[in-house]
């Protein structure tokens, strides 16, 4: 559209789908965009599609409760993907203290700007280490999937129950916080096989397999 030109590259994905990481595409031209839009519509629950600014950097997710306008930050995790053009999710990892503080600050800015008083939020951001900018690109106000809340968080936090604490929030009670986390990495075994990714022989403390996921724990 000559009246509304698009600055490429852009990132295209279905706005609402039951399968995460489906039909996501990096587009560098109108030809790419046409095909990407068609692919995204095909798996979108309501036919809507997001066309977004393409952001460079690390994918991090801040996981937070807001209770009576006060933020209860649970943790920040990083996402591993296979990169462009499909950005297929391969796993999750615990982040450094610096990235955790960056994510907390960015979520706090959003809470203040929107005057959020109550809820559970998983806020996806891109952190660009070159210019040290962090931008929010997606917010889920419900318990998401991808093994984060049912496997990864309980494993990295000695059994923290996101679901139970969401029930507490719904009943007007203050959720509990996560007392301590362990450096950890979760990898989807099926994705490792699909992309022929091999694990190193050493460098981690132990490895366990749970529900199709490999959980690696570290001492640092």
Backbone as a ProteinNet text record, in pm:
[ID]
protein_1_A
[PRIMARY]
XXXXXXXXXXXXXXXXXXXXXXXXXXXXXXXXXXXXXXXXXXXXXXXXXXXXXXXXXXXXXXXXXXXXXXXXXXXXXXXXXXXXXXXXXXXXXXXXXXXXXXXXXXXXXXXXXXXXXXXXXXXXXXXXXXXXXXXXXXXXXXXXXXXXXXXXXXXXXXXXXXXXXXXXXXXXXXXXXXXXXXXXXXXXXXXXXXXXXXXXXXXXXXXXXXXXXXXXXXXX
[TERTIARY]
85.9	0	90.2	84.1	173.2	142.8	20	-16.6	27.4	47.2	90.4	205.6	321.8	434.6	480.8	529.3	580.9	732.8	795.7	941.1	982.2	1045.7	1092.7	1230.8	1265.7	1189.1	1079.9	977.4	871.1	855.2	790.5	766.8	616.7	576.9	435.2	403.1	288.5	245.7	95.2	30	-113.3	-135.9	-242.9	-268	-315.7	-385.7	-443	-448.2	-371.2	-366.2	-349.1	-398.9	-386	-246.9	-169.2	-35.1	66.5	151.2	250.3	358.1	422.7	530.5	485.3	356.1	305.4	296.5	337.2	323.3	380.7	499.7	568.4	674.1	686.6	776.1	844.2	968.3	1041.3	1027.4	979.3	951.9	1040.5	1102.9	1190.2	1133.3	1013.3	953.8	803.5	732.8	588.3	553.1	641.1	617.1	622.1	724.6	733.2	610.4	567.1	456.5	326.3	304	180.1	170.4	280.6	280.3	271.8	344.8	344.4	206.5	139.9	5	-90.2	-80.8	-167.1	-141.7	-15.1	19.3	-33.8	-22.7	-67.6	-219.3	-291.2	-437.4	-485	-412.3	-455.4	-457.5	-380.9	-379.4	-432.2	-479.9	-533.9	-676.8	-708.4	-840.9	-950.5	-918.7	-1021.2	-986	-881.7	-844.4	-759	-724.5	-645	-495.9	-417.4	-273.1	-199.3	-88	-1.9	111.2	129.6	245.6	323.6	443	513.6	650.5	700.6	839.3	930.3	1029.1	1124.4	1230.9	1236.1	1326.7	1444.7	1562.7	1682.5	1712.8	1767.2	1807.6	1765.8	1778.3	1744.9	1597	1532.5	1393.1	1389.5	1328.5	1313.3	1166.6	1124.5	985.3	981.7	918.6	898.9	766.5	769.4	649.4	615.3	495.8	461.5	315.6	293.2	160.1	150	28.3	-1	-116.6	-91.7	-191	-207.8	-330.9	-358.1	-257.9	-232.9	-144.5	3.8	37.1	176.8	228.3	348.1	406	474.5	441.9	511.5	582.2	708.3	785.5	828.2	791	828.3	966.7	986.6	1114.1	1117	1234.3	1251.2	1319.7	1268.7	1330.5	1364	1460.6	1498	1451.3	1422.7	1376.3	1484.5	1498.8	1590.4	1506.7	1543.2	1473.9	1575.9	1525.9	1616	1645	1592.7	1621.7	1537.2	1571.4	1491.5	1504.2	1399.1	1280.3	1163.2	1167.9	1049.4	1050.6	1167.8	1179.8	1107.7	1134.2	1072.3	1133.7	1049.7	1097.7	1163.1	1282.3	1357.5	1365.7	1355.2	1362.1	1367.8	1393.8	1395.7	1517.4	1559	1671	1651.4	1713	1714	1815.9	1785.3	1869.1	1959.7	2050.2	2140.2	2062.5	2123.9	2062.1	2037.8	2130.4	2117.2	1992.8	1973.5	1855.2	1727.2	1733.4	1616.9	1576.2	1673.3	1644.4	1590.4	1643.9	1593.7	1447	1413.4	1275.7	1182	1225	1143.2	1113.1	1214.4	1197.4	1100.6	1111.5	1024.5	879.9	859.4	723.3	665	746.8	700.3	654.5	728	688.3	552.7	532.1	405	291.3	316	211.9	169.6	268	237.9	162.8	205.3	142.8	-2.6	-30.8	-166.2	-247.1	-185.9	-252	-311.3	-233.6	-279.2	-287.6	-397.7	-419	-417.5	-444.9	-467.9	-443.9	-378.4	-367	-235.7	-227.8	-108.3	-63.4	66	113.2	243.9	248.7	372.5	405.5	508.3	538	665.9	650.3	764.5	829.1	962	1038.4	1159.2	1211.8	1340.2	1439.4	1551	1657.6	1773.1	1805.8	1916.8	2040.5	2139.2	2256.5	2346.2	2328.3	2411.9	2373.2	2243.1	2198.1	2132.8	2127.1	2071.6	1926.7	1854.4	1711.4	1630.4	1518	1428.7	1288.7	1227.2	1093.7	998.5	880.2	775.7	706.7	690.1	620	498.3	480.5	365	337.5	209	169.9	57.1	75.3	-30.5	-82.3	-211.9	-272.9	-341	-283.9	-335.1	-217.1	-239.5	-131.8	-107.1	13	48.1	101.1	144	191.7	341.7	383.1	525.1	606.8	540.3	608.3	666	630.6	688.2	631.5	498.8	436	417.5	405.4	381.7	509.8	618.1	742.7	860.2	888.1	1012.3	1015.6	910.5	910.5	914.4	833.3	844.8	984.5	1048.1	1180	1286.4	1280.6	1384.6	1364.8	1247.3	1215.1	1181.7	1217.8	1190.6	1041	962	821.8	719.3	754.9	656.7	539.2	417	295.1	225.6	243.3	181.7	29.9	-20.6	-165.5	-232.9	-175.6	-230.8	-229.7	-122.6	-113.1	-204.6	-237.3	-338.7	-475.9	-501.9	-628.2	-634.8	-522.4	-517.2	-549.8	-492	-516.7	-664.6	-725.3	-866.9	-957	-911.1	-988.9	-958.6	-875.9	-844.4	-733.7	-656.6	-545.7	-414.2	-316.4	-185.9	-112.2	-64	15.9	148.4	208.6	340.4	446.6	564.9	676.6	763.6	850.6	950.7	1070.1	1107	1213	1351.1	1375.3	1507.4	1495.7	1582.1	1583.3	1719.9	1719.5	1840.9	1872	1997.3	2031.8	1994.1	1912.1	1854	1822.6	1816.8	1787	1686.9	1578.2	1479.9	1485.4	1496.4	1501.4	1394.7	1324.2	1222.7	1292.7	1281.1	1354.4	1319.4	1192.3	1149.6	1218.3	1235.6	1300.5	1449.3	1512.3	1653.4	1673.8	1583.2	1592.4	1561.2	1460.6	1420.2	1533.1	1605.4	1712	1851.3	1854.5	1980.4	2077.9	2027.1	2108.3	2161.8	2291.5	2355.6	2392.6	2368.5	2408.7	2557.2	2626.1	2766.7	2777.1	2893	2913.3	2927.2	2963.2	2984.4	2944.3	2961.9	2930	2807.3	2728.9	2610.2	2618.4	2542.5	2551.1	2479.1	2356.3	2279.9	2174.6	2121.2	2019.9	1910.2	1784.6	1670.3	1570.8	1495.1	1392.9	1254.7	1170.6	1036	939.6	843.2	736.1	789.2	886.8	939.7	1036.8	1078.2	1172	1298.6	1411.2	1536.4	1561.6	1583	1609.1	1754.5	1832.4	1972.4	1990.8	2054.6	2080.5	2229.9	2259.1	2396.8	2430.3	2558.8	2603.1	2629.1	2616.5	2646.7	2541.6
-117.6	0	123.5	207	322.7	427.6	425.9	524.2	480	349.3	295.7	198.6	248.5	159.7	86.1	-36.1	-117	-117.1	-91.4	-98.6	-242.5	-306.1	-443.4	-441.3	-549.8	-672.7	-658.7	-745.9	-753	-898	-914.4	-1046.8	-1073.8	-1188.8	-1222.7	-1349	-1345.7	-1463.9	-1457.8	-1572.8	-1569.9	-1502.9	-1423.1	-1350.7	-1443.6	-1549.2	-1639.3	-1779.9	-1870.4	-2007.9	-2103.5	-2225	-2324.6	-2386.9	-2367.2	-2423.1	-2310.1	-2300.7	-2193.9	-2216.7	-2109.4	-2111.7	-2165.3	-2156.7	-2204.6	-2089.3	-2115.5	-2020.9	-1883.5	-1880.9	-1754.8	-1735.2	-1613.1	-1590.8	-1454.6	-1452.2	-1328.3	-1290.5	-1169.4	-1126.6	-1009.1	-1020.7	-914.8	-843.6	-887	-826.9	-849	-783.4	-800.5	-942.3	-1005.5	-1144.7	-1236.8	-1216.5	-1295.3	-1271.8	-1146.4	-1109.3	-1175.3	-1182.1	-1242.9	-1389.4	-1463.3	-1605.3	-1624.1	-1541.3	-1551.3	-1522.1	-1422.6	-1387.1	-1503.7	-1566.1	-1680.5	-1796.1	-1823.1	-1931.3	-1902.7	-1777.7	-1741.6	-1749.9	-1704.8	-1711.5	-1856	-1948.1	-2088	-2155.3	-2103.8	-2164	-2068.8	-1951.3	-1854.2	-1892	-1888.1	-1928.8	-1834.9	-1706.6	-1610.6	-1539.2	-1586.7	-1527.4	-1403	-1361.2	-1240	-1273.7	-1178.2	-1198.1	-1074.9	-1097	-987.1	-964.5	-839	-799.1	-699.8	-740.7	-667.2	-619.1	-520.7	-479.5	-598.4	-619.3	-727.9	-680.1	-743.9	-702.7	-798.5	-742.3	-822.2	-833.1	-947.1	-961.2	-1093.1	-1099.6	-1220.1	-1219.9	-1335.3	-1350.6	-1384.4	-1298.1	-1324.4	-1306.3	-1376.3	-1372.4	-1344.5	-1234.2	-1201.5	-1262.3	-1334.5	-1401	-1337.1	-1277	-1191.2	-1205.1	-1188.5	-1162.9	-1013.6	-960.1	-827.2	-843.8	-807.2	-822.4	-688.1	-633.8	-501.4	-397.1	-400.1	-305.9	-326.9	-426.1	-453.4	-571.2	-556.4	-661.2	-766.1	-893	-1005.7	-1079	-1046.8	-1105.7	-1247.2	-1344.5	-1483	-1515.1	-1491	-1523.5	-1468	-1470.2	-1439.3	-1557.7	-1600.1	-1710.7	-1665.7	-1730.9	-1702	-1814.1	-1778.5	-1878.4	-1906.4	-2032.9	-2074.6	-2113.1	-2061.3	-2099.3	-2134.2	-2183.9	-2217.2	-2095.8	-1977.9	-1855.8	-1839	-1737.6	-1709.7	-1823.9	-1845.7	-1760.6	-1804.7	-1926.2	-1980.1	-1960	-1940.4	-1918.4	-2026.6	-2150.5	-2263.6	-2278.8	-2287.1	-2295.7	-2428.5	-2424.3	-2544.6	-2565.4	-2458.2	-2475.7	-2345.2	-2357.5	-2243.9	-2252.6	-2138.4	-2138.3	-2027.6	-2044.8	-1940.2	-1834.2	-1707.2	-1598.2	-1542.5	-1454.9	-1389.3	-1290.6	-1249.8	-1152.4	-1020.7	-982.9	-858	-860.2	-969.5	-979.6	-986.6	-1051.2	-1057	-917.6	-834.5	-697	-612.9	-634.3	-563.3	-597.2	-726.3	-770.7	-714.4	-715.8	-661.3	-513.3	-438.6	-295.6	-269.2	-349.6	-329.4	-364.5	-471.7	-507.3	-400.9	-347.6	-242.2	-119	-83.2	31.1	5.4	-118	-151.1	-148.1	-203.5	-204.2	-63.6	23.5	161.9	233.5	212.5	280.3	237.8	110.3	58.1	54	93	92.6	-44.9	-148.5	-285.6	-307.1	-362.8	-381	-527.5	-619	-757.3	-849.5	-961.9	-1058.9	-1134.2	-1228.6	-1309.5	-1281.5	-1254.9	-1211.7	-1281	-1324.1	-1374.1	-1278.9	-1198.1	-1086.6	-1114.5	-1134.3	-1164.7	-1036.4	-1032.8	-913.3	-952.6	-855.4	-869.6	-775.3	-830.4	-747.7	-744.6	-625.1	-608	-567.5	-656.1	-625.1	-516.7	-486.3	-384.7	-245	-213.1	-81.5	-87.9	-210.1	-234.2	-188.2	-197.2	-166	-294	-281.5	-394.9	-353.5	-431.3	-398.6	-515.6	-485.1	-586	-608.7	-736.2	-764.1	-854.7	-910.6	-998.7	-1014.5	-1012.3	-1030.1	-1132.6	-1233.7	-1331.9	-1309.1	-1291	-1271.2	-1399	-1512.7	-1641.4	-1737.8	-1854.6	-1953.6	-2013.7	-1992.9	-2044.6	-2187.2	-2236.4	-2374.1	-2382.1	-2466.7	-2487	-2537.2	-2610.4	-2676	-2578.3	-2449.7	-2350.2	-2365.3	-2358	-2352.9	-2489.6	-2592.8	-2725.7	-2804.6	-2771.7	-2847.1	-2757.4	-2654.9	-2579	-2501.4	-2423.5	-2344	-2431.8	-2538.6	-2625.3	-2686.4	-2723.6	-2784.9	-2685.2	-2562.9	-2464.8	-2397.9	-2420.1	-2348.5	-2440.6	-2565.3	-2662.1	-2677.2	-2684.9	-2722.8	-2611.8	-2490.3	-2381.3	-2415.1	-2393.8	-2429.5	-2303.6	-2275.6	-2159	-2169.9	-2288.4	-2308.4	-2283.4	-2337.3	-2316	-2168.5	-2099.7	-1958	-1871.3	-1915.1	-1845.3	-1860.1	-1976.5	-1996.4	-1903	-1890.6	-1796.9	-1655.1	-1614.3	-1480.5	-1462.4	-1565.4	-1557.4	-1547	-1601.4	-1597.2	-1472.9	-1383.8	-1260.3	-1273.9	-1382	-1402.6	-1369.1	-1327.5	-1294.6	-1421.7	-1427.7	-1543.4	-1547	-1663.9	-1677.5	-1640.7	-1611.5	-1582.5	-1706.8	-1704.2	-1809.3	-1772.8	-1862.9	-1832.9	-1836.6	-1935.5	-1951.9	-2032.3	-2002.3	-2077.4	-2141.6	-2248.4	-2321.9	-2296.6	-2270.4	-2254.6	-2380.4	-2365	-2481.8	-2453.7	-2560.4	-2554.6	-2663.6	-2627.3	-2724.1	-2727.9	-2848.5	-2865.3	-2964.7	-2933.2	-3023.9	-3134.6	-3257.5	-3369	-3387.9	-3370.4	-3386.4	-3284.6	-3161.8	-3057.2	-3084.9	-3140	-3175.2	-3278.5	-3376.1	-3478.9	-3421.9	-3333.1	-3273.7	-3193.3	-3117.5	-3032	-3092.5	-3219.6	-3293.1	-3218	-3173.7	-3101.5	-3201.7	-3201.2	-3292.8	-3220.4	-3285.5	-3229.9	-3255.3	-3162.4	-3186.8	-3298.2	-3359.5	-3469.5	-3420.5	-3293.9	-3241.6	-3094.2	-3033.3	-2891.7	-2867.7	-2972.8	-2960.1	-3061.2	-3032.6	-3114.5	-3248	-3241.2	-3363.7	-3338.2	-3445.2	-3436.3	-3537.8	-3493.8	-3582.3	-3562.8	-3666.4	-3658	-3664.3	-3562.7	-3555.9	-3515.1	-3600.2	-3566.9	-3511.6	-3578.3	-3537	-3421.2	-3381.3	-3269.8	-3318.4	-3262.8	-3286.9	-3167.5	-3196.3	-3091.3	-3101.8	-2996.6	-2992.1	-2891.5	-2931.9	-2838.9	-2808.6	-2687.7	-2638.7	-2587.3	-2567	-2513.3	-2363.7	-2305.2	-2163.6	-2101.4
0	0	0	-103.3	-114.8	-8.2	45.7	146.6	286.5	305.9	434.3	411.9	373.5	344.2	468.8	450	559.1	552.3	664.9	672.1	701	605	622.8	688.4	760.5	778.1	884.5	875.2	974.6	1018.5	1132.4	1187.6	1185.7	1131.4	1115.4	1194.5	1265.6	1340.2	1361	1379.8	1411.6	1545.9	1556.6	1680.8	1791.7	1754.5	1854.8	1797.8	1854.1	1804.9	1921.9	1906.4	2012.4	2014.1	1907.5	1898.7	1893.6	1994.7	1997.4	1892.1	1852.3	1753.7	1618.2	1589.3	1460.5	1361.8	1235.9	1124.5	1157	1216.3	1241.4	1134.1	1083.6	970.3	978.3	932.9	912.4	765.3	738.7	601.4	562.2	445.2	394.5	272.7	228.6	109	110	17.3	5.9	-37.3	-113.8	-155.3	-33.6	50.7	175.4	261.8	269.5	357	312.9	183.5	131.4	171.7	155.1	191.2	342.3	417.9	563.7	621.2	563.4	609.1	586.7	469.7	437.8	534.6	565.1	657.7	798	842.2	976.7	989	885.3	886.8	897.3	834.8	829.6	966.7	1063.8	1197.2	1303.9	1262.5	1357.2	1394.8	1523.1	1568.9	1520.6	1510.3	1468.8	1338	1268.6	1141.7	1152.4	1274.8	1292.3	1291.3	1242.6	1226.5	1278.3	1345.7	1390.7	1290.9	1251.2	1171.4	1255.9	1300.7	1403.8	1356.7	1427.5	1409.8	1438.9	1353.8	1377.6	1474.9	1590.1	1696.2	1706.6	1724.4	1744.6	1892.8	1934.8	2073.6	2134.6	2266.2	2341	2378.3	2362	2404.4	2552.4	2632.1	2774.3	2813.1	2917.4	2962	3111.8	3149	3289.6	3335.9	3446.8	3498.3	3633	3638.9	3753	3794.1	3923.9	3977	4007.4	3994.5	4047	4145.1	4270.3	4376.8	4446.1	4439.6	4496.5	4447	4317.1	4247.4	4276.7	4359.6	4391.5	4308.7	4253.3	4169.9	4257.1	4229.9	4290.7	4176.5	4156.2	4046.6	4083.6	4000.5	4027.3	3973.1	3843.2	3780.8	3639	3579.9	3438.3	3373	3258	3186	3044.2	2985.2	2847.7	2756.2	2631.4	2534.4	2430.6	2396	2290.1	2169.2	2051.1	1928	1821.2	1707.6	1597	1510.1	1549.8	1475.7	1351.9	1268.4	1148.7	1047.5	966.2	955.5	1043.1	1102.7	1171	1321.1	1381.5	1525.7	1606.1	1572.4	1640.4	1779.6	1882	2019.4	2050	2109.5	2143.4	2293.3	2371.3	2515.6	2591.4	2723	2815	2905.6	2959.5	3052.6	3156.7	3272.1	3373.4	3330.6	3357.5	3307.2	3416.4	3376.1	3470.6	3557.2	3666.9	3755.9	3683.6	3594.5	3519.9	3431.2	3357.4	3270.9	3352.7	3467	3554.7	3599.1	3633.1	3676.1	3561	3440.7	3321.9	3297.9	3305.5	3282.8	3388.9	3514.8	3622.6	3599.9	3560.1	3536.4	3422.1	3315.8	3200.1	3233.5	3308.3	3347.6	3439.6	3529	3619.5	3541.9	3437.4	3353.7	3288.8	3240	3177.2	3278.9	3398.5	3501.8	3537.5	3551.7	3587.5	3475.6	3351.9	3238.8	3219.5	3246.4	3227.1	3356.3	3466.9	3598.3	3630.6	3606.4	3634	3784.7	3829.4	3972.6	4016.2	3922.6	3964.2	3845.3	3868	3760.8	3758.8	3667	3642.7	3500.2	3480.6	3349.3	3311.6	3185.9	3126.5	3011.6	3030.1	2940.8	2862.3	2731.5	2645.2	2596.3	2600	2563.9	2480.6	2407.5	2338.3	2404.3	2447.4	2503.6	2405.3	2357.4	2264.9	2344.5	2357.5	2440.5	2381	2252.2	2188.5	2236.8	2226.2	2273.1	2411.3	2468.1	2601.5	2612.9	2502.4	2503.3	2517.7	2586.5	2606.6	2563.7	2475.1	2425.9	2447.7	2499	2515.4	2381.4	2343.7	2218.7	2236.9	2355.8	2375.2	2524.2	2561.3	2701	2708.4	2792	2818.2	2959.4	2970.5	3101.9	3149.3	3109.7	3155.1	3163.3	3223	3233.9	3096.6	3044.9	2913.1	2919.7	2804.3	2794.1	2775.2	2681.2	2647.9	2765.8	2857.1	2970.2	3073.2	3062.1	3153.3	3294.2	3307	3439.2	3504.4	3422.6	3480.4	3504.3	3433.6	3450.8	3489	3407.9	3426.6	3557.6	3584.4	3708	3832.8	3842.4	3960.9	3976.6	3864.4	3872.3	3916.9	3866.1	3897.3	4032.7	4095.8	4219.5	4336.3	4324.7	4431	4457.6	4348.2	4359.9	4363.2	4321.1	4323.3	4232.2	4282	4209.7	4158	4027.9	3965.8	3967.2	3945.1	3936.4	4071.7	4178	4312.4	4349.6	4315.5	4350.6	4265	4144.3	4065.9	4129.5	4188.3	4260	4381.1	4452.5	4566	4519.9	4406	4353.5	4319.6	4258.8	4221.3	4343.3	4455.8	4580	4663.5	4608.6	4679	4781.7	4772.1	4864	4793.5	4869.7	4812.6	4771.3	4647.3	4605	4680.3	4687.9	4747.2	4643.6	4692.4	4602.8	4587.4	4488.8	4473.6	4560.7	4649.4	4745.3	4681.1	4594.8	4536.2	4407.3	4311.8	4186.7	4164.8	4087.1	4052.9	3905.4	3869	3726.3	3648	3545.8	3481.1	3335.4	3257.8	3114.9	3081.5	3012.4	2964.8	2812.7	2756.3	2611.1	2567.4	2459.3	2406.5	2328.1	2375.8	2316.1	2168.5	2134.9	1996.7	1905.4	1954	1874.2	1857.6	1961.8	1950.8	1840.7	1835.3	1732.3	1594.7	1588.7	1460.9	1397.7	1480.1	1428.4	1448	1490.9	1506.9	1598	1713	1810.9	1913.7	1932.9	2026.8	2156	2268.1	2396.6	2420	2486.8	2521.1	2624.4	2633.3	2728.2	2871.3	2888.8	3023.5	3026.9	3145.3	3160.7	3245	3270	3353.7	3467	3573.6	3693.4	3676.7	3625.2	3600.7	3494	3438.9	3333.3	3361.7	3351.5	3373.2	3260.1	3229.7	3124.8	3189.4	3160.5	3214.9	3104.1	3075.3	2981.5	2848.6	2792.3	2662.9	2668.7	2790.3	2806.2	2875.9	2835.6	2905.8	2997.1	3126	3224.6	3267.6	3240.7	3279	3390	3498.4	3608.4	3615.2	3663.8	3667.1	3805.8	3829.5	3958.7	3948	3829.3	3809.8	3720.7
[MASK]
++++++++++++++++++++++++++++++++++++++++++++++++++++++++++++++++++++++++++++++++++++++++++++++++++++++++++++++++++++++++++++++++++++++++++++++++++++++++++++++++++++++++++++++++++++++++++++++++++++++++++++++++++++++++++++

